[in-house]
Amino acid sequence: MYSLLRSRKRRPNNYFYQLDDFEFLSIDLCHGEAETLRILSDIGRLICENPIYDALDFEQLHWHITDSKRAADLRGYAQQDEYIAHFFAELERLKREREALYGGSTEKNEQSRQRSPFLFSKNADSEALRLRAEDYVNETDAEKRTELLRAFWWRQFPLEPDPIINDAKSAHEPLRDAAWDALGIIRSPKVRAFALSALEAEADKLIPLLIMNYEDGDRGLIEKLLAEASADKDGDDIIHSIGLNLNYQRDVGFKVPAWILHWFYENDRCSSCRENIVRELGRRRLLSDEMLRECLYDSNDDIRKYAEKRLEKRAAKRA
């Protein structure tokens, strides 16, 4: 996996499921001193040599190590290896840059300026979300606007989507990408109209909007776009990106059409995404015995255990 990451040339829309898998695997393998040193050195070397990555891509790994090691241990690691020192230094630099984007400390925006858009979106109440949305609407700096908007990848934007639709056409690429991601969990006639007017957009941006705003008669169009995306040279990454978005759509209360869940069950190679699909199909009572028997041979251990339990319960009911 490390060789694959080192040779990677691009990352469509910042989604690359092997990167997450590699980070989780690294966390699992950081048992002893020698293993931790080698893994940290490899990651430092990776961000030195391949410009598509930066230290924030491995922030969870750093949190894990920081939780389990003393500050003196971390300093010792950095002194032993130039790549580890580079990783730690870059992570701190990027954290400072991220925090500096918010500036100031007025009481009104205190919650809005939490460092992590993900943590903010998970913990913020409706008033904090509204304040952040207003900050985004009123902000003129593209970088700050981007960072404020990223919280709405996981929580629905509480105001009208017009400014996000406008930013989805922005010349500033990070802002444009953030806008598309935020639109992926908004159900609105305005978002649907925008999506249908932008059918030439990248599949991992466009298809989530069409799914979220699905209406009777859309199946043929979405199936066509999914087939084209699958045939792309980056098809696995594109399908993974859309599969992730299905989880966010479910989390905001949208009921993804059953046929789409079945399509991703058959076609998404990411075992984590597939587990979410299987569990959602199970919640809706859409898993056949044949599908559960297939799941007994899945590469994901949690899927295998889930299938075993479901089959055992069904056998007990029939007995």
VMD Tcl script that draws the C-alpha trace (Angstrom):
set ca {
  {0.00 0.00 0.00}
  {2.89 2.33 0.74}
  {4.29 1.74 -2.75}
  {0.88 2.52 -4.22}
  {0.69 5.80 -2.30}
  {4.21 6.80 -3.33}
  {3.46 6.29 -7.03}
  {0.09 8.05 -6.97}
  {-0.08 11.09 -9.26}
  {-3.46 12.62 -8.47}
  {-6.38 12.34 -6.08}
  {-9.81 13.07 -7.64}
  {-11.68 15.60 -5.51}
  {-9.40 14.74 -2.55}
  {-10.97 11.29 -2.15}
  {-8.65 8.28 -2.19}
  {-9.88 5.40 -0.07}
  {-6.51 3.59 0.02}
  {-5.09 6.63 1.86}
  {-7.60 6.17 4.70}
  {-7.03 2.41 4.71}
  {-3.27 2.98 4.93}
  {-3.65 5.39 7.86}
  {-5.89 2.98 9.79}
  {-3.49 0.12 9.06}
  {-0.58 2.26 10.29}
  {-2.43 2.98 13.53}
  {-3.00 -0.76 14.04}
  {0.68 -1.52 13.40}
  {2.13 1.12 15.76}
  {2.67 -1.36 18.59}
  {6.30 -1.02 19.63}
  {9.05 1.58 19.38}
  {10.64 0.17 16.22}
  {7.37 -0.13 14.31}
  {6.27 3.38 15.27}
  {9.60 4.89 14.22}
  {9.54 3.17 10.86}
  {5.93 4.10 10.09}
  {6.45 7.74 11.03}
  {9.61 7.88 8.94}
  {7.83 6.34 5.94}
  {5.03 8.90 6.20}
  {7.47 11.78 6.54}
  {9.25 10.56 3.44}
  {5.95 10.23 1.59}
  {4.91 13.85 2.17}
  {8.43 15.00 1.24}
  {8.44 13.15 -2.06}
  {4.85 13.23 -3.29}
  {3.19 16.68 -3.43}
  {-0.39 15.35 -3.48}
  {-0.11 14.55 0.25}
  {0.42 16.74 3.27}
  {0.83 16.06 6.98}
  {-2.86 16.68 7.72}
  {-3.68 13.54 5.72}
  {-2.24 11.60 8.68}
  {-3.59 13.68 11.55}
  {-5.51 10.77 13.10}
  {-2.31 8.73 13.24}
  {-0.58 11.63 14.99}
  {-3.46 11.88 17.51}
  {-3.14 8.15 18.21}
  {0.61 8.37 18.84}
  {0.30 11.55 20.90}
  {-2.30 9.86 23.11}
  {-0.04 6.87 23.75}
  {3.38 8.57 24.02}
  {4.95 11.20 26.24}
  {6.02 14.51 24.69}
  {9.63 13.51 25.34}
  {9.13 10.36 23.24}
  {7.86 12.44 20.31}
  {10.81 14.81 20.56}
  {13.11 11.82 20.65}
  {11.55 10.41 17.48}
  {12.05 13.72 15.68}
  {15.69 13.87 16.74}
  {16.36 10.37 15.43}
  {14.95 10.76 11.93}
  {14.79 13.70 9.51}
  {11.58 12.45 7.89}
  {9.81 12.19 11.25}
  {11.01 15.68 12.12}
  {9.62 16.92 8.79}
  {6.24 15.23 9.41}
  {5.87 16.77 12.89}
  {7.01 20.21 11.73}
  {4.67 20.22 8.72}
  {1.73 19.10 10.82}
  {2.24 21.93 13.30}
  {2.69 24.46 10.49}
  {-0.50 23.39 8.74}
  {-2.45 23.40 12.01}
  {-1.32 26.98 12.66}
  {-2.34 28.00 9.13}
  {-5.74 26.37 9.54}
  {-6.34 28.10 12.85}
  {-5.14 31.46 11.48}
  {-7.81 31.34 8.78}
  {-10.40 32.20 11.41}
  {-8.69 35.21 13.05}
  {-10.20 37.26 15.88}
  {-12.06 35.94 18.91}
  {-15.44 37.70 19.13}
  {-17.99 35.98 21.33}
  {-20.42 35.60 18.45}
  {-18.03 33.48 16.40}
  {-16.32 31.53 19.15}
  {-17.94 28.20 18.23}
  {-17.61 28.93 14.54}
  {-13.84 29.07 14.78}
  {-13.15 25.58 16.05}
  {-10.20 24.12 14.23}
  {-11.82 21.04 12.76}
  {-14.82 21.54 10.46}
  {-15.71 17.87 11.03}
  {-15.73 18.15 14.83}
  {-17.61 21.44 14.63}
  {-20.29 19.94 12.41}
  {-20.72 16.95 14.72}
  {-20.98 19.00 17.92}
  {-22.55 22.32 16.92}
  {-26.14 23.13 17.82}
  {-28.54 24.73 15.34}
  {-27.65 28.27 16.45}
  {-23.91 27.68 15.97}
  {-24.59 26.23 12.53}
  {-26.65 29.26 11.58}
  {-23.91 31.63 12.76}
  {-21.31 29.74 10.76}
  {-23.57 29.83 7.69}
  {-23.95 33.59 8.08}
  {-20.18 33.98 8.48}
  {-19.72 32.04 5.24}
  {-22.26 34.15 3.35}
  {-20.67 37.41 4.54}
  {-17.05 36.34 4.08}
  {-15.25 37.59 0.95}
  {-11.86 35.88 1.29}
  {-11.93 32.65 -0.75}
  {-9.73 30.67 1.65}
  {-11.75 31.60 4.73}
  {-14.96 31.03 2.80}
  {-13.76 27.54 1.88}
  {-12.90 26.63 5.45}
  {-16.23 27.86 6.80}
  {-18.11 25.90 4.14}
  {-16.35 22.62 4.90}
  {-18.42 22.16 8.06}
  {-21.45 21.69 5.82}
  {-20.13 18.52 4.22}
  {-21.75 16.63 7.13}
  {-24.52 18.95 8.31}
  {-27.05 20.60 6.02}
  {-26.59 24.27 5.28}
  {-29.42 26.02 7.21}
  {-29.92 28.92 4.77}
  {-30.91 29.07 1.10}
  {-28.34 27.26 -1.09}
  {-27.87 30.08 -3.64}
  {-24.41 31.23 -2.40}
  {-23.15 27.63 -2.42}
  {-24.43 27.13 -5.98}
  {-22.57 30.28 -6.98}
  {-19.38 29.02 -5.33}
  {-19.70 25.71 -7.17}
  {-18.85 27.76 -10.28}
  {-15.95 29.60 -8.62}
  {-12.54 29.90 -10.27}
  {-10.99 29.15 -6.86}
  {-10.67 25.35 -6.93}
  {-10.77 24.58 -3.17}
  {-13.87 26.75 -2.76}
  {-15.48 25.17 -5.80}
  {-14.83 21.65 -4.46}
  {-16.12 22.56 -0.99}
  {-19.31 23.94 -2.53}
  {-19.99 20.77 -4.53}
  {-19.49 18.65 -1.41}
  {-21.85 20.83 0.62}
  {-24.50 20.63 -2.10}
  {-24.30 16.82 -1.96}
  {-26.48 16.71 1.19}
  {-28.95 19.48 0.26}
  {-32.35 18.52 -1.13}
  {-33.75 21.55 -2.93}
  {-35.32 22.34 -6.32}
  {-32.55 24.90 -6.80}
  {-29.83 22.28 -6.31}
  {-31.62 19.83 -8.61}
  {-31.91 22.48 -11.32}
  {-28.22 23.31 -10.96}
  {-27.21 19.63 -11.19}
  {-29.29 19.08 -14.34}
  {-27.66 22.15 -15.89}
  {-24.17 20.80 -15.14}
  {-24.28 17.25 -16.50}
  {-20.75 17.59 -17.86}
  {-19.33 18.08 -14.36}
  {-17.09 15.45 -12.76}
  {-19.08 12.37 -11.78}
  {-18.08 12.34 -8.11}
  {-19.36 15.91 -7.82}
  {-22.50 15.60 -9.92}
  {-23.96 12.19 -9.03}
  {-24.41 12.88 -5.27}
  {-26.50 15.95 -6.13}
  {-28.71 13.92 -8.46}
  {-29.11 11.14 -5.89}
  {-29.97 13.58 -3.09}
  {-32.53 15.26 -5.33}
  {-33.82 12.04 -6.90}
  {-37.24 12.05 -8.54}
  {-39.19 9.39 -10.40}
  {-37.73 8.99 -13.86}
  {-34.11 9.79 -12.87}
  {-32.93 6.18 -12.66}
  {-31.83 5.89 -16.28}
  {-29.71 9.05 -16.12}
  {-28.03 8.08 -12.85}
  {-27.36 4.51 -14.03}
  {-25.75 5.90 -17.18}
  {-23.54 8.27 -15.21}
  {-22.53 5.53 -12.75}
  {-21.61 3.19 -15.61}
  {-19.47 5.89 -17.22}
  {-17.80 6.65 -13.89}
  {-17.03 2.97 -13.31}
  {-15.35 2.74 -16.71}
  {-13.08 5.74 -15.96}
  {-9.42 5.06 -15.19}
  {-10.07 6.44 -11.70}
  {-13.37 4.58 -11.43}
  {-12.71 2.98 -8.03}
  {-11.94 6.34 -6.43}
  {-14.94 8.02 -8.04}
  {-17.35 5.30 -6.89}
  {-15.80 5.39 -3.41}
  {-16.30 9.15 -3.23}
  {-19.98 8.81 -4.12}
  {-20.35 5.89 -1.72}
  {-19.04 8.03 1.13}
  {-21.58 10.67 0.30}
  {-24.40 8.12 0.60}
  {-23.49 7.85 4.29}
  {-23.69 11.62 4.75}
  {-27.05 11.69 2.96}
  {-28.40 9.00 5.25}
  {-27.08 10.87 8.30}
  {-29.13 13.96 7.39}
  {-32.29 11.88 7.06}
  {-32.43 11.22 3.31}
  {-33.67 7.77 2.27}
  {-31.44 6.71 -0.61}
  {-33.45 4.77 -3.24}
  {-33.10 1.02 -2.71}
  {-31.81 0.33 -6.21}
  {-28.88 2.70 -5.60}
  {-27.95 0.82 -2.42}
  {-28.00 -2.44 -4.39}
  {-25.84 -0.90 -7.12}
  {-23.20 0.18 -4.60}
  {-23.36 -3.20 -2.85}
  {-22.36 -4.78 -6.15}
  {-19.83 -2.19 -7.32}
  {-18.12 -0.30 -4.46}
  {-14.75 -1.91 -3.71}
  {-14.23 -0.04 -0.43}
  {-14.96 -2.49 2.40}
  {-15.87 0.30 4.84}
  {-18.43 1.83 2.46}
  {-19.76 -1.63 1.65}
  {-20.32 -2.35 5.34}
  {-22.48 0.77 5.66}
  {-24.43 -0.28 2.56}
  {-24.99 -3.79 3.92}
  {-26.19 -2.49 7.27}
  {-28.55 -0.01 5.63}
  {-29.97 -2.77 3.41}
  {-30.43 -4.84 6.58}
  {-32.24 -2.01 8.38}
  {-34.65 -1.80 5.47}
  {-35.11 -5.58 5.28}
  {-33.64 -5.65 1.78}
  {-30.95 -8.31 2.31}
  {-31.81 -11.65 0.74}
  {-30.43 -14.92 2.10}
  {-28.30 -15.15 -1.02}
  {-26.72 -11.74 -0.34}
  {-26.05 -12.68 3.28}
  {-24.36 -15.90 2.16}
  {-22.20 -13.82 -0.18}
  {-21.27 -11.61 2.75}
  {-19.86 -14.62 4.61}
  {-16.91 -14.40 2.20}
  {-16.41 -10.64 2.33}
  {-12.91 -9.28 3.03}
  {-14.42 -7.14 5.82}
  {-14.53 -9.15 9.05}
  {-17.37 -7.02 10.47}
  {-19.50 -7.77 7.41}
  {-18.86 -11.50 7.83}
  {-19.86 -11.38 11.50}
  {-22.96 -9.33 10.68}
  {-24.03 -11.84 8.00}
  {-23.49 -14.79 10.33}
  {-25.71 -13.28 13.00}
  {-28.46 -12.36 10.52}
  {-28.47 -15.86 9.00}
  {-28.53 -17.47 12.45}
  {-31.54 -15.35 13.47}
  {-33.38 -16.20 10.27}
  {-32.66 -19.92 10.71}
  {-33.93 -19.76 14.33}
  {-37.18 -18.12 13.24}
  {-37.78 -20.79 10.61}
  {-37.07 -23.66 13.00}
}
mol new
graphics top color blue
foreach p $ca { graphics top sphere $p radius 0.5 }
foreach p [lrange $ca 0 end-1] q [lrange $ca 1 end] { graphics top cylinder $p $q radius 0.2 }
display resetview
